[in-house]
Amino acid sequence: MKPFIQKILLTALTLGALSPLQAVSAQEPLKVVTSFYPMYEFTKAVGGDRVEVDMLVKGGSAPHGYEPSAGDIAAVSSADVFVYSSDEMEYWAQSLLGSVDNPDLVVIKASDNALAGHDHADDGHGEPAEGHDHDHEHDHAHEHEHEAEGEDAHNHEHETSEDAHDHSEAANGDITVKGVADHYHTGDVVTLQAETALADVAAWQWQSRANDSEDWQNLEGQTEPLLEKEAGEGSIQYQVQALDGDGHVLATSTPVDIHVDNHGELDPHTWLDPVAVQDQIDRIQAGLSEADPEGAETFAHNASTFKKELDQLDSEYRQAFEGAQQRTFVVQHEAFGHLAERYNLEQISVGGLSTEVEPSPARIGEITSLIKDLDISVIYYQEGGNTSIAQTIAAETNTDIAQLYDLEVAPQEGQLSYLDAMRANLEALQLTIK
């Protein structure tokens, strides 16, 4: 056979042999937008090479205080799939989806079952309990807009344009009020700071009202630029006036809204329970399979593989805590309730579910007494968070501090995965749980 004919045949055979791989590589990956880090990790684990995954909450930002931008709306509008945890965690999700123009968008609400009441009895140490609904949300964007209008009890109304209001401060040109958190829970301490460049300010007067239809009432004794008030059951508005030496008003700040939303007292940190995560993996698998039926077998295989790893993680936690007599741990941020319930532990939290709100001095004093009474040796703070409260209490009680990952943001240690971070949490908790 002539050399050039051999070369042609060899080339043809090579192309024929490569064609299945080329077909796979030519498969356009699903464009998936996720809300924040755990959803990003879980979706990548299930989707593998068949998905291109991005997340909205990046750069150390926390999902609690996040507000979608116009660019985020555009990204979700051009995606095939949007994955988020729950309306209690990403309370801005329904508002965002109401602005999305994509009738074919598959929407996966991964944690819905866990918040509805996951059965923490023995269900196979990882296999979802029989009868759980693993269906995912796949309403079209216009349907979500309708839902958002009817679910005011669970969702905040947030602006989603690039001109959205900055909740950290409000200013009218003369007075700036700083320290406004996105939302509060009953019992949180609202801490506001008034600042001004006016030279003749001799005193301040804080005022409050329940809503726009009521008159402003002076807050007795609140005549300093710093306001500290415990949040009640309902939302409230505050403003502050700068006064001269004669008590005349020099300037009045823009009113700030203190939005109190207890989310039905639900802890949204379901991803910290390795067993509950398996149900979330099922939902993500189902949603990706709907968006890409040809990839269903791959998604099922990947989901099964990751769930086996979650089984192993669950087994490690159970073995580590088996027979432990001290089962109480103290945390700065109330994020580990689902993990504590899963493994029969007791979480004592200095602060609340929100990382934006400082605990009151009375609460810090109460925790200090508890630590001494229970002979607690370690206080935990969340990775990436402010350690000052934990350090203050540790100094008062002669205890150590250690880090736990709440995973609301991606771990700062580079390539640390979800499984790595959860094992680091296990190692840290064993300092206390003995």
Number of C-alpha atoms within 10 A of each C-alpha: 5 6 8 9 10 11 11 11 12 12 12 12 12 11 12 12 11 11 12 11 11 12 10 12 12 9 12 12 18 19 18 26 26 24 21 24 24 24 26 20 18 23 26 18 20 25 27 15 16 20 21 16 23 22 21 22 22 15 9 13 15 18 19 20 18 17 26 19 17 17 13 20 19 14 18 26 22 17 19 20 25 29 29 24 25 23 20 23 20 21 22 24 25 25 23 26 26 19 19 23 16 17 12 16 22 22 26 26 22 27 29 25 20 24 18 9 9 19 15 16 9 10 12 10 18 22 16 20 18 7 6 12 13 20 19 23 19 19 17 18 23 16 13 22 18 13 16 22 13 11 12 10 10 15 20 20 13 18 16 19 16 12 9 13 13 11 18 15 17 21 17 12 12 15 22 18 24 18 17 22 22 21 21 27 23 16 17 23 20 23 18 22 16 23 16 16 10 11 7 11 18 15 17 22 21 24 19 19 19 16 13 10 7 9 11 16 13 17 15 9 8 16 19 15 18 16 19 12 13 15 19 15 14 14 18 17 16 23 23 30 23 27 19 16 10 8 13 13 15 16 19 20 22 19 18 21 21 20 19 19 19 17 16 9 11 14 19 23 24 27 25 23 22 25 29 26 22 23 26 28 26 22 25 33 30 22 27 29 18 16 19 16 13 10 19 18 12 18 27 18 14 18 25 17 13 17 23 14 15 22 17 15 21 20 14 14 21 15 10 16 19 13 11 13 9 16 18 18 24 24 23 27 24 21 27 26 21 25 21 17 13 21 16 15 19 17 19 19 22 25 24 21 23 19 20 22 21 18 21 19 10 9 16 19 13 12 19 18 15 15 23 14 9 11 12 20 17 23 27 25 25 21 18 18 15 12 16 11 17 25 18 13 22 19 12 14 20 15 17 16 18 17 20 24 24 24 21 22 19 27 19 11 8 7 9 13 15 19 15 13 18 22 16 15 18 18 15 17 23 16 14 18 21 14
